[in-house]
Amino acid sequence: MDGTSAMMMAAAVYRGISNGYLDRQWKKYADQAYLTVFQKIDEYGLIREVCGCPDFVAEGTSL
């Protein structure tokens, strides 16, 4: 899973809705992306079970 791009997509959709660029029908997709990633955030604020740097072939963490 790529947690960072999912969170950026959700943020863009929320911003688009609040600024009137997007219809509210898209909120359910942003909510799903957000909740999926949110479940993987640990007590230190790291997103677990995402693509690991530098080659993205193994599981790692993200901020």
All heavy atoms as TSV, in Angstrom:
chain	resi	resn	atom	element	x	y	z
A	1	MET	N	N	0.840	-1.175	0.000
A	1	MET	CA	C	0.000	0.000	0.000
A	1	MET	C	C	0.887	1.240	0.000
A	1	MET	O	O	1.891	1.289	0.683
A	1	MET	CB	C	-0.886	-0.010	1.255
A	1	MET	CG	C	-1.687	1.257	1.420
A	1	MET	SD	S	-2.806	1.261	2.817
A	1	MET	CE	C	-1.715	1.611	4.156
A	2	ASP	N	N	0.490	2.239	-0.753
A	2	ASP	CA	C	1.190	3.514	-0.751
A	2	ASP	C	C	0.363	4.502	0.060
A	2	ASP	O	O	-0.571	5.115	-0.450
A	2	ASP	CB	C	1.399	4.001	-2.186
A	2	ASP	CG	C	2.152	5.315	-2.240
A	2	ASP	OD1	O	2.603	5.791	-1.175
A	2	ASP	OD2	O	2.286	5.872	-3.323
A	3	GLY	N	N	0.686	4.642	1.320
A	3	GLY	CA	C	-0.099	5.466	2.221
A	3	GLY	C	C	-0.039	6.948	1.931
A	3	GLY	O	O	-1.033	7.669	2.071
A	4	THR	N	N	1.126	7.437	1.511
A	4	THR	CA	C	1.278	8.865	1.294
A	4	THR	C	C	0.402	9.370	0.160
A	4	THR	O	O	-0.294	10.380	0.300
A	4	THR	CB	C	2.753	9.203	1.024
A	4	THR	OG1	O	3.549	8.690	2.093
A	4	THR	CG2	C	2.965	10.692	0.936
A	5	SER	N	N	0.398	8.680	-0.955
A	5	SER	CA	C	-0.415	9.160	-2.084
A	5	SER	C	C	-1.907	9.041	-1.777
A	5	SER	O	O	-2.700	9.891	-2.198
A	5	SER	CB	C	-0.068	8.422	-3.378
A	5	SER	OG	O	-0.408	7.060	-3.280
A	6	ALA	N	N	-2.298	8.030	-1.018
A	6	ALA	CA	C	-3.707	7.894	-0.634
A	6	ALA	C	C	-4.139	9.067	0.247
A	6	ALA	O	O	-5.228	9.627	0.055
A	6	ALA	CB	C	-3.936	6.576	0.099
A	7	MET	N	N	-3.288	9.467	1.191
A	7	MET	CA	C	-3.620	10.596	2.051
A	7	MET	C	C	-3.629	11.909	1.268
A	7	MET	O	O	-4.469	12.776	1.507
A	7	MET	CB	C	-2.640	10.684	3.220
A	7	MET	CG	C	-2.793	9.533	4.191
A	7	MET	SD	S	-4.420	9.469	4.943
A	7	MET	CE	C	-4.027	9.920	6.588
A	8	MET	N	N	-2.702	12.069	0.314
A	8	MET	CA	C	-2.690	13.286	-0.500
A	8	MET	C	C	-3.930	13.360	-1.378
A	8	MET	O	O	-4.513	14.438	-1.565
A	8	MET	CB	C	-1.421	13.347	-1.352
A	8	MET	CG	C	-0.179	13.608	-0.531
A	8	MET	SD	S	1.332	13.954	-1.471
A	8	MET	CE	C	1.393	12.647	-2.653
A	9	MET	N	N	-4.364	12.233	-1.920
A	9	MET	CA	C	-5.578	12.206	-2.732
A	9	MET	C	C	-6.786	12.579	-1.890
A	9	MET	O	O	-7.623	13.390	-2.295
A	9	MET	CB	C	-5.775	10.808	-3.343
A	9	MET	CG	C	-6.980	10.683	-4.275
A	9	MET	SD	S	-8.636	10.454	-3.514
A	9	MET	CE	C	-8.424	8.988	-2.540
A	10	ALA	N	N	-6.876	12.015	-0.678
A	10	ALA	CA	C	-7.995	12.332	0.198
A	10	ALA	C	C	-8.002	13.824	0.531
A	10	ALA	O	O	-9.052	14.476	0.488
A	10	ALA	CB	C	-7.924	11.499	1.479
A	11	ALA	N	N	-6.845	14.390	0.844
A	11	ALA	CA	C	-6.762	15.816	1.161
A	11	ALA	C	C	-7.193	16.674	-0.029
A	11	ALA	O	O	-7.907	17.669	0.143
A	11	ALA	CB	C	-5.342	16.181	1.584
A	12	ALA	N	N	-6.783	16.295	-1.230
A	12	ALA	CA	C	-7.161	17.048	-2.426
A	12	ALA	C	C	-8.670	16.996	-2.654
A	12	ALA	O	O	-9.289	18.002	-3.015
A	12	ALA	CB	C	-6.418	16.515	-3.641
A	13	VAL	N	N	-9.269	15.839	-2.428
A	13	VAL	CA	C	-10.718	15.705	-2.592
A	13	VAL	C	C	-11.445	16.545	-1.542
A	13	VAL	O	O	-12.385	17.277	-1.870
A	13	VAL	CB	C	-11.157	14.230	-2.528
A	13	VAL	CG1	C	-12.673	14.110	-2.446
A	13	VAL	CG2	C	-10.631	13.466	-3.736
A	14	TYR	N	N	-11.008	16.467	-0.280
A	14	TYR	CA	C	-11.647	17.276	0.767
A	14	TYR	C	C	-11.544	18.763	0.437
A	14	TYR	O	O	-12.503	19.512	0.599
A	14	TYR	CB	C	-11.009	17.006	2.136
A	14	TYR	CG	C	-11.272	15.624	2.701
A	14	TYR	CD1	C	-10.269	14.916	3.331
A	14	TYR	CD2	C	-12.524	15.035	2.614
A	14	TYR	CE1	C	-10.492	13.659	3.872
A	14	TYR	CE2	C	-12.769	13.779	3.147
A	14	TYR	CZ	C	-11.749	13.098	3.772
A	14	TYR	OH	O	-11.981	11.854	4.306
A	15	ARG	N	N	-10.363	19.199	-0.030
A	15	ARG	CA	C	-10.176	20.604	-0.405
A	15	ARG	C	C	-11.059	20.986	-1.583
A	15	ARG	O	O	-11.643	22.072	-1.617
A	15	ARG	CB	C	-8.711	20.866	-0.755
A	15	ARG	CG	C	-8.064	21.802	0.215
A	15	ARG	CD	C	-6.615	22.105	-0.159
A	15	ARG	NE	N	-5.771	21.368	0.750
A	15	ARG	CZ	C	-4.896	20.438	0.417
A	15	ARG	NH1	N	-4.690	20.120	-0.826
A	15	ARG	NH2	N	-4.197	19.824	1.327
A	16	GLY	N	N	-11.136	20.101	-2.565
A	16	GLY	CA	C	-11.971	20.363	-3.729
A	16	GLY	C	C	-13.438	20.511	-3.365
A	16	GLY	O	O	-14.141	21.376	-3.897
A	17	ILE	N	N	-13.898	19.688	-2.444
A	17	ILE	CA	C	-15.287	19.775	-1.991
A	17	ILE	C	C	-15.507	21.083	-1.226
A	17	ILE	O	O	-16.469	21.808	-1.485
A	17	ILE	CB	C	-15.669	18.553	-1.124
A	17	ILE	CG1	C	-15.700	17.292	-1.986
A	17	ILE	CG2	C	-17.015	18.776	-0.437
A	17	ILE	CD1	C	-15.787	15.997	-1.192
A	18	SER	N	N	-14.603	21.389	-0.299
A	18	SER	CA	C	-14.798	22.598	0.523
A	18	SER	C	C	-14.684	23.879	-0.298
A	18	SER	O	O	-15.294	24.889	0.040
A	18	SER	CB	C	-13.811	22.625	1.697
A	18	SER	OG	O	-12.498	22.847	1.253
A	19	ASN	N	N	-13.921	23.842	-1.391
A	19	ASN	CA	C	-13.775	25.020	-2.253
A	19	ASN	C	C	-14.772	25.042	-3.407
A	19	ASN	O	O	-14.744	25.962	-4.227
A	19	ASN	CB	C	-12.355	25.107	-2.805
A	19	ASN	CG	C	-11.356	25.469	-1.732
A	19	ASN	OD1	O	-11.627	26.287	-0.867
A	19	ASN	ND2	N	-10.191	24.848	-1.771
A	20	GLY	N	N	-15.610	24.020	-3.480
A	20	GLY	CA	C	-16.652	24.005	-4.499
A	20	GLY	C	C	-16.238	23.474	-5.854
A	20	GLY	O	O	-16.983	23.570	-6.820
A	21	TYR	N	N	-15.052	22.879	-5.960
A	21	TYR	CA	C	-14.580	22.332	-7.239
A	21	TYR	C	C	-15.139	20.943	-7.507
A	21	TYR	O	O	-15.241	20.535	-8.652
A	21	TYR	CB	C	-13.054	22.224	-7.274
A	21	TYR	CG	C	-12.313	23.484	-6.924
A	21	TYR	CD1	C	-11.195	23.436	-6.109
A	21	TYR	CD2	C	-12.707	24.726	-7.407
A	21	TYR	CE1	C	-10.499	24.576	-5.775
A	21	TYR	CE2	C	-12.022	25.871	-7.086
A	21	TYR	CZ	C	-10.914	25.791	-6.268
A	21	TYR	OH	O	-10.234	26.920	-5.945
A	22	LEU	N	N	-15.410	20.214	-6.444
A	22	LEU	CA	C	-15.890	18.831	-6.569
A	22	LEU	C	C	-17.240	18.668	-5.890
A	22	LEU	O	O	-17.519	19.303	-4.860
A	22	LEU	CB	C	-14.901	17.854	-5.925
A	22	LEU	CG	C	-13.561	17.663	-6.607
A	22	LEU	CD1	C	-12.675	16.749	-5.761
A	22	LEU	CD2	C	-13.719	17.093	-7.992
A	23	ASP	N	N	-18.023	17.777	-6.430
A	23	ASP	CA	C	-19.304	17.417	-5.842
A	23	ASP	C	C	-19.059	16.560	-4.601
A	23	ASP	O	O	-18.083	15.801	-4.536
A	23	ASP	CB	C	-20.117	16.632	-6.881
A	23	ASP	CG	C	-21.531	16.391	-6.416
A	23	ASP	OD1	O	-21.746	15.392	-5.697
A	23	ASP	OD2	O	-22.410	17.198	-6.777
A	24	ARG	N	N	-19.962	16.645	-3.620
A	24	ARG	CA	C	-19.816	15.870	-2.377
A	24	ARG	C	C	-19.855	14.360	-2.588
A	24	ARG	O	O	-19.477	13.607	-1.697
A	24	ARG	CB	C	-20.898	16.265	-1.376
A	24	ARG	CG	C	-20.611	17.597	-0.714
A	24	ARG	CD	C	-21.524	17.837	0.473
A	24	ARG	NE	N	-21.313	16.924	1.580
A	24	ARG	CZ	C	-20.352	17.028	2.500
A	24	ARG	NH1	N	-19.486	17.994	2.421
A	24	ARG	NH2	N	-20.276	16.167	3.487
A	25	GLN	N	N	-20.287	13.904	-3.750
A	25	GLN	CA	C	-20.321	12.455	-4.003
A	25	GLN	C	C	-18.924	11.834	-3.897
A	25	GLN	O	O	-18.788	10.640	-3.654
A	25	GLN	CB	C	-20.912	12.162	-5.377
A	25	GLN	CG	C	-19.997	12.506	-6.530
A	25	GLN	CD	C	-20.577	12.116	-7.870
A	25	GLN	OE1	O	-21.681	11.620	-7.952
A	25	GLN	NE2	N	-19.826	12.345	-8.916
A	26	TRP	N	N	-17.861	12.622	-4.083
A	26	TRP	CA	C	-16.489	12.113	-4.033
A	26	TRP	C	C	-15.983	11.928	-2.611
A	26	TRP	O	O	-14.964	11.272	-2.391
A	26	TRP	CB	C	-15.563	13.037	-4.811
A	26	TRP	CG	C	-15.916	13.078	-6.255
A	26	TRP	CD1	C	-16.609	14.055	-6.913
A	26	TRP	CD2	C	-15.658	12.061	-7.220
A	26	TRP	NE1	N	-16.780	13.711	-8.226
A	26	TRP	CE2	C	-16.203	12.479	-8.444
A	26	TRP	CE3	C	-15.014	10.831	-7.170
A	26	TRP	CZ2	C	-16.131	11.727	-9.599
A	26	TRP	CZ3	C	-14.931	10.075	-8.324
A	26	TRP	CH2	C	-15.485	10.517	-9.511
A	27	LYS	N	N	-16.686	12.492	-1.624
A	27	LYS	CA	C	-16.241	12.400	-0.232
A	27	LYS	C	C	-16.139	10.952	0.252
A	27	LYS	O	O	-15.218	10.617	1.000
A	27	LYS	CB	C	-17.178	13.195	0.675
A	27	LYS	CG	C	-16.719	13.234	2.122
A	27	LYS	CD	C	-17.683	14.045	2.982
A	27	LYS	CE	C	-17.237	14.090	4.428
A	27	LYS	NZ	N	-17.220	12.801	5.091
A	28	LYS	N	N	-17.028	10.101	-0.182
A	28	LYS	CA	C	-16.995	8.704	0.285
A	28	LYS	C	C	-15.690	8.013	-0.112
A	28	LYS	O	O	-15.176	7.177	0.626
A	28	LYS	CB	C	-18.203	7.920	-0.215
A	28	LYS	CG	C	-18.301	7.788	-1.713
A	28	LYS	CD	C	-19.590	7.085	-2.116
A	28	LYS	CE	C	-19.774	7.143	-3.624
A	28	LYS	NZ	N	-21.089	6.687	-4.016
A	29	TYR	N	N	-15.121	8.386	-1.261
A	29	TYR	CA	C	-13.860	7.793	-1.695
A	29	TYR	C	C	-12.687	8.337	-0.881
A	29	TYR	O	O	-11.775	7.593	-0.510
A	29	TYR	CB	C	-13.638	8.033	-3.186
A	29	TYR	CG	C	-14.743	7.449	-4.026
A	29	TYR	CD1	C	-15.649	8.281	-4.686
A	29	TYR	CD2	C	-14.914	6.078	-4.143
A	29	TYR	CE1	C	-16.677	7.754	-5.448
A	29	TYR	CE2	C	-15.941	5.541	-4.893
A	29	TYR	CZ	C	-16.820	6.385	-5.544
A	29	TYR	OH	O	-17.849	5.860	-6.288
A	30	ALA	N	N	-12.733	9.630	-0.597
A	30	ALA	CA	C	-11.699	10.229	0.240
A	30	ALA	C	C	-11.765	9.650	1.649
A	30	ALA	O	O	-10.728	9.350	2.250
A	30	ALA	CB	C	-11.854	11.742	0.271
A	31	ASP	N	N	-12.967	9.490	2.179
A	31	ASP	CA	C	-13.135	8.906	3.513
A	31	ASP	C	C	-12.561	7.491	3.561
A	31	ASP	O	O	-11.887	7.125	4.528
A	31	ASP	CB	C	-14.612	8.859	3.908
A	31	ASP	CG	C	-15.202	10.224	4.200
A	31	ASP	OD1	O	-14.445	11.198	4.396
A	31	ASP	OD2	O	-16.449	10.312	4.232
A	32	GLN	N	N	-12.821	6.699	2.529
A	32	GLN	CA	C	-12.316	5.321	2.502
A	32	GLN	C	C	-10.791	5.292	2.469
A	32	GLN	O	O	-10.164	4.514	3.184
A	32	GLN	CB	C	-12.885	4.563	1.298
A	32	GLN	CG	C	-12.457	3.116	1.244
A	32	GLN	CD	C	-12.954	2.306	2.428
A	32	GLN	OE1	O	-14.117	2.394	2.780
A	32	GLN	NE2	N	-12.086	1.534	3.033
A	33	ALA	N	N	-10.182	6.149	1.646
A	33	ALA	CA	C	-8.718	6.209	1.575
A	33	ALA	C	C	-8.145	6.633	2.921
A	33	ALA	O	O	-7.187	6.030	3.426
A	33	ALA	CB	C	-8.281	7.176	0.480
A	34	TYR	N	N	-8.734	7.665	3.508
A	34	TYR	CA	C	-8.269	8.159	4.802
A	34	TYR	C	C	-8.374	7.078	5.881
A	34	TYR	O	O	-7.424	6.826	6.613
A	34	TYR	CB	C	-9.067	9.403	5.215
A	34	TYR	CG	C	-8.746	9.852	6.611
A	34	TYR	CD1	C	-7.595	10.584	6.875
A	34	TYR	CD2	C	-9.580	9.512	7.672
A	34	TYR	CE1	C	-7.293	10.980	8.161
A	34	TYR	CE2	C	-9.280	9.906	8.956
A	34	TYR	CZ	C	-8.135	10.641	9.206
A	34	TYR	OH	O	-7.835	11.011	10.473
A	35	LEU	N	N	-9.527	6.443	5.983
A	35	LEU	CA	C	-9.720	5.429	7.030
A	35	LEU	C	C	-8.810	4.222	6.847
A	35	LEU	O	O	-8.328	3.652	7.827
A	35	LEU	CB	C	-11.188	4.995	7.070
A	35	LEU	CG	C	-12.154	6.061	7.572
A	35	LEU	CD1	C	-13.605	5.590	7.411
A	35	LEU	CD2	C	-11.870	6.437	9.013
A	36	THR	N	N	-8.573	3.834	5.602
A	36	THR	CA	C	-7.678	2.704	5.338
A	36	THR	C	C	-6.276	2.991	5.839
A	36	THR	O	O	-5.658	2.164	6.514
A	36	THR	CB	C	-7.650	2.383	3.830
A	36	THR	OG1	O	-8.973	2.027	3.414
A	36	THR	CG2	C	-6.690	1.252	3.519
A	37	VAL	N	N	-5.762	4.176	5.531
A	37	VAL	CA	C	-4.420	4.539	5.977
A	37	VAL	C	C	-4.405	4.808	7.484
A	37	VAL	O	O	-3.481	4.397	8.183
A	37	VAL	CB	C	-3.891	5.756	5.186
A	37	VAL	CG1	C	-2.536	6.203	5.723
A	37	VAL	CG2	C	-3.779	5.415	3.706
A	38	PHE	N	N	-5.421	5.490	7.997
A	38	PHE	CA	C	-5.478	5.832	9.418
A	38	PHE	C	C	-5.355	4.596	10.295
A	38	PHE	O	O	-4.736	4.642	11.363
A	38	PHE	CB	C	-6.778	6.585	9.726
A	38	PHE	CG	C	-6.861	7.078	11.131
A	38	PHE	CD1	C	-6.165	8.207	11.537
A	38	PHE	CD2	C	-7.624	6.397	12.062
A	38	PHE	CE1	C	-6.233	8.658	12.844
A	38	PHE	CE2	C	-7.706	6.838	13.379
A	38	PHE	CZ	C	-7.002	7.971	13.770
A	39	GLN	N	N	-5.907	3.480	9.865
A	39	GLN	CA	C	-5.847	2.235	10.642
A	39	GLN	C	C	-4.421	1.708	10.764
A	39	GLN	O	O	-4.144	0.875	11.622
A	39	GLN	CB	C	-6.729	1.179	9.998
A	39	GLN	CG	C	-8.192	1.497	10.071
A	39	GLN	CD	C	-9.042	0.509	9.284
A	39	GLN	OE1	O	-8.555	-0.513	8.802
A	39	GLN	NE2	N	-10.317	0.821	9.138
A	40	LYS	N	N	-3.517	2.173	9.917
A	40	LYS	CA	C	-2.135	1.692	9.915
A	40	LYS	C	C	-1.172	2.626	10.646
A	40	LYS	O	O	0.022	2.383	10.684
A	40	LYS	CB	C	-1.638	1.513	8.472
A	40	LYS	CG	C	-2.480	0.569	7.650
A	40	LYS	CD	C	-2.451	-0.835	8.194
A	40	LYS	CE	C	-3.278	-1.764	7.333
A	40	LYS	NZ	N	-3.281	-3.115	7.836
A	41	ILE	N	N	-1.693	3.724	11.236
A	41	ILE	CA	C	-0.830	4.670	11.943
A	41	ILE	C	C	-0.606	4.185	13.364
A	41	ILE	O	O	-1.555	3.900	14.089
A	41	ILE	CB	C	-1.451	6.084	11.942
A	41	ILE	CG1	C	-1.598	6.587	10.511
A	41	ILE	CG2	C	-0.585	7.048	12.762
A	41	ILE	CD1	C	-2.322	7.915	10.383
A	42	ASP	N	N	0.685	4.095	13.765
A	42	ASP	CA	C	0.991	3.612	15.112
A	42	ASP	C	C	1.062	4.769	16.112
A	42	ASP	O	O	0.811	5.928	15.769
A	42	ASP	CB	C	2.275	2.776	15.114
A	42	ASP	CG	C	3.541	3.576	14.850
A	42	ASP	OD1	O	3.504	4.829	14.873
A	42	ASP	OD2	O	4.593	2.945	14.610
A	43	GLU	N	N	1.420	4.435	17.349
A	43	GLU	CA	C	1.442	5.425	18.420
A	43	GLU	C	C	2.523	6.496	18.239
A	43	GLU	O	O	2.504	7.533	18.894
A	43	GLU	CB	C	1.609	4.739	19.789
A	43	GLU	CG	C	2.930	4.031	19.987
A	43	GLU	CD	C	2.941	2.582	19.523
A	43	GLU	OE1	O	2.064	2.178	18.750
A	43	GLU	OE2	O	3.851	1.840	19.948
A	44	TYR	N	N	3.461	6.255	17.316
A	44	TYR	CA	C	4.522	7.225	17.040
A	44	TYR	C	C	4.219	8.097	15.822
A	44	TYR	O	O	5.012	8.938	15.435
A	44	TYR	CB	C	5.849	6.508	16.835
A	44	TYR	CG	C	6.214	5.642	18.020
A	44	TYR	CD1	C	6.133	4.255	17.930
A	44	TYR	CD2	C	6.600	6.199	19.234
A	44	TYR	CE1	C	6.442	3.451	19.015
A	44	TYR	CE2	C	6.902	5.403	20.323
A	44	TYR	CZ	C	6.826	4.033	20.204
A	44	TYR	OH	O	7.130	3.256	21.289
A	45	GLY	N	N	3.075	7.855	15.195
A	45	GLY	CA	C	2.698	8.626	14.012
A	45	GLY	C	C	3.235	8.066	12.713
A	45	GLY	O	O	3.117	8.694	11.665
A	46	LEU	N	N	3.817	6.863	12.756
A	46	LEU	CA	C	4.333	6.219	11.551
A	46	LEU	C	C	3.230	5.399	10.897
A	46	LEU	O	O	2.455	4.728	11.580
A	46	LEU	CB	C	5.504	5.302	11.882
A	46	LEU	CG	C	6.754	5.973	12.437
A	46	LEU	CD1	C	7.763	4.912	12.860
A	46	LEU	CD2	C	7.354	6.925	11.421
A	47	ILE	N	N	3.177	5.442	9.591
A	47	ILE	CA	C	2.232	4.605	8.847
A	47	ILE	C	C	2.931	3.279	8.572
A	47	ILE	O	O	3.977	3.234	7.911
A	47	ILE	CB	C	1.802	5.267	7.525
A	47	ILE	CG1	C	1.230	6.665	7.798
A	47	ILE	CG2	C	0.770	4.396	6.816
A	47	ILE	CD1	C	0.981	7.472	6.533
A	48	ARG	N	N	2.388	2.201	9.084
A	48	ARG	CA	C	2.971	0.856	8.937
A	48	ARG	C	C	2.385	0.145	7.727
A	48	ARG	O	O	1.332	0.512	7.224
A	48	ARG	CB	C	2.698	0.022	10.196
A	48	ARG	CG	C	3.259	0.621	11.452
A	48	ARG	CD	C	4.735	0.435	11.501
A	48	ARG	NE	N	5.305	1.069	12.696
A	48	ARG	CZ	C	6.548	0.943	13.038
A	48	ARG	NH1	N	7.361	0.217	12.317
A	48	ARG	NH2	N	7.010	1.551	14.108
A	49	GLU	N	N	3.069	-0.900	7.290
A	49	GLU	CA	C	2.626	-1.770	6.189
A	49	GLU	C	C	2.479	-1.015	4.865
A	49	GLU	O	O	1.530	-1.205	4.115
A	49	GLU	CB	C	1.318	-2.474	6.544
A	49	GLU	CG	C	1.425	-3.361	7.756
A	49	GLU	CD	C	0.109	-4.004	8.122
A	49	GLU	OE1	O	-0.717	-4.281	7.226
A	49	GLU	OE2	O	-0.100	-4.254	9.321
A	50	VAL	N	N	3.442	-0.118	4.586
A	50	VAL	CA	C	3.464	0.604	3.316
A	50	VAL	C	C	4.761	0.273	2.580
A	50	VAL	O	O	5.641	-0.386	3.123
A	50	VAL	CB	C	3.351	2.135	3.526
A	50	VAL	CG1	C	1.985	2.503	4.074
A	50	VAL	CG2	C	4.443	2.663	4.437
A	51	CYS	N	N	4.877	0.755	1.365
A	51	CYS	CA	C	6.085	0.515	0.557
A	51	CYS	C	C	7.298	1.106	1.255
A	51	CYS	O	O	7.279	2.238	1.706
A	51	CYS	CB	C	5.936	1.150	-0.818
A	51	CYS	SG	S	4.559	0.505	-1.754
A	52	GLY	N	N	8.378	0.315	1.328
A	52	GLY	CA	C	9.588	0.756	2.016
A	52	GLY	C	C	10.630	1.325	1.064
A	52	GLY	O	O	10.860	0.799	-0.014
A	53	CYS	N	N	11.256	2.410	1.489
A	53	CYS	CA	C	12.353	3.028	0.723
A	53	CYS	C	C	13.616	2.214	0.912
A	53	CYS	O	O	13.745	1.530	1.904
A	53	CYS	CB	C	12.612	4.446	1.221
A	53	CYS	SG	S	11.290	5.581	0.794
A	54	PRO	N	N	14.563	2.235	0.053
A	54	PRO	CA	C	14.637	3.097	-1.132
A	54	PRO	C	C	14.108	2.430	-2.422
A	54	PRO	O	O	13.877	3.098	-3.408
A	54	PRO	CB	C	16.131	3.363	-1.263
A	54	PRO	CG	C	16.763	2.087	-0.810
A	54	PRO	CD	C	15.844	1.583	0.300
A	55	ASP	N	N	13.886	1.110	-2.392
A	55	ASP	CA	C	13.516	0.446	-3.654
A	55	ASP	C	C	12.062	0.005	-3.716
A	55	ASP	O	O	11.612	-0.485	-4.737
A	55	ASP	CB	C	14.429	-0.760	-3.897
A	55	ASP	CG	C	14.496	-1.674	-2.689
A	55	ASP	OD1	O	13.624	-1.574	-1.795
A	55	ASP	OD2	O	15.412	-2.496	-2.638
A	56	PHE	N	N	11.314	0.164	-2.632
A	56	PHE	CA	C	9.871	-0.108	-2.590
A	56	PHE	C	C	9.499	-1.566	-2.918
A	56	PHE	O	O	8.416	-1.830	-3.388
A	56	PHE	CB	C	9.124	0.852	-3.510
A	56	PHE	CG	C	9.397	2.290	-3.215
A	56	PHE	CD1	C	10.237	3.038	-4.013
A	56	PHE	CD2	C	8.840	2.886	-2.095
A	56	PHE	CE1	C	10.498	4.367	-3.724
A	56	PHE	CE2	C	9.098	4.216	-1.793
A	56	PHE	CZ	C	9.948	4.959	-2.605
A	57	VAL	N	N	10.406	-2.492	-2.634
A	57	VAL	CA	C	10.114	-3.902	-2.873
A	57	VAL	C	C	9.788	-4.657	-1.584
A	57	VAL	O	O	9.411	-5.809	-1.622
A	57	VAL	CB	C	11.269	-4.619	-3.620
A	57	VAL	CG1	C	11.468	-4.028	-4.998
A	57	VAL	CG2	C	12.550	-4.586	-2.818
A	58	ALA	N	N	9.928	-3.981	-0.455
A	58	ALA	CA	C	9.623	-4.602	0.829
A	58	ALA	C	C	8.772	-3.648	1.668
A	58	ALA	O	O	8.752	-2.439	1.427
A	58	ALA	CB	C	10.914	-4.944	1.573
A	59	GLU	N	N	8.115	-4.214	2.650
A	59	GLU	CA	C	7.277	-3.412	3.542
A	59	GLU	C	C	8.136	-2.477	4.380
A	59	GLU	O	O	9.228	-2.819	4.783
A	59	GLU	CB	C	6.497	-4.363	4.455
A	59	GLU	CG	C	5.472	-3.695	5.304
A	59	GLU	CD	C	4.694	-4.719	6.114
A	59	GLU	OE1	O	3.983	-5.527	5.518
A	59	GLU	OE2	O	4.818	-4.685	7.348
A	60	GLY	N	N	7.602	-1.276	4.631
A	60	GLY	CA	C	8.326	-0.297	5.441
A	60	GLY	C	C	7.378	0.602	6.189
A	60	GLY	O	O	6.235	0.234	6.461
A	61	THR	N	N	7.848	1.809	6.501
A	61	THR	CA	C	7.041	2.802	7.199
A	61	THR	C	C	7.078	4.117	6.444
A	61	THR	O	O	7.923	4.338	5.587
A	61	THR	CB	C	7.555	3.052	8.633
A	61	THR	OG1	O	8.898	3.520	8.559
A	61	THR	CG2	C	7.473	1.802	9.475
A	62	SER	N	N	6.158	5.001	6.778
A	62	SER	CA	C	6.078	6.316	6.171
A	62	SER	C	C	5.656	7.297	7.239
A	62	SER	O	O	5.070	6.931	8.240
A	62	SER	CB	C	5.068	6.309	5.026
A	62	SER	OG	O	4.992	7.579	4.398
A	63	LEU	N	N	5.965	8.578	7.021
A	63	LEU	CA	C	5.540	9.629	7.955
A	63	LEU	C	C	4.284	10.283	7.478
A	63	LEU	O	O	3.985	10.439	6.385
A	63	LEU	CB	C	6.633	10.687	8.104
A	63	LEU	CG	C	7.916	10.190	8.725
A	63	LEU	CD1	C	8.962	11.278	8.680
A	63	LEU	CD2	C	7.673	9.762	10.144
